[in-house]
């Protein structure tokens, strides 16, 4: 596994109790969190100081070290799908040695616009036989907006690739209409970024969707393709 680098944005994207991200950061900053790696369990075990005794936390990280995979704490055992509690936050920060900054923040937006022409209609691209904005082109516009959103967040040598998208195209846009796609970052799980998309034209909302992209190292990604 590469070095552990879980950002607060990633932790915040997971289900968490209100205020527990902030309380977890304060708990880490107070110090006293101890941890070890258990070879038999294949997980990290941390002890986080609390008012009475310690909270025992078990954490497992995803292979790239960018996100938590499994975690447990006695204070969330009653939950079928336990949220990230303050003890888990403190444990993760202690294990990785501090807070990791992320340029990708929740709520960050990106926008892309286009004009409907005969070249991007359903008739031309083969997704129908009408001269209206094609759904596949709307998908591409959403991806373009997501790329624009991430543009200033990428390090040298990085790019992003789309891995999932689902859309609803709810109204037709005729030739000559300006169409805009706006995306908002709704979740960040390591290098995986999830966007909520809204598509509009002069009449209002014409579509919506959810899109996921993964940030990758460009050269490594291309080499893997060439050698596959």
Helices and strands as residue ranges (DSSP letters): H 8-13, H 20-30, E 34-38, E 43-49, E 54-61, E 68-73, G 74-76, H 86-96, E 109-115, G 118-120, H 122-125, H 135-150, G 151-153, E 158-169, E 178-189, E 192-201, E 204-217, H 218-226
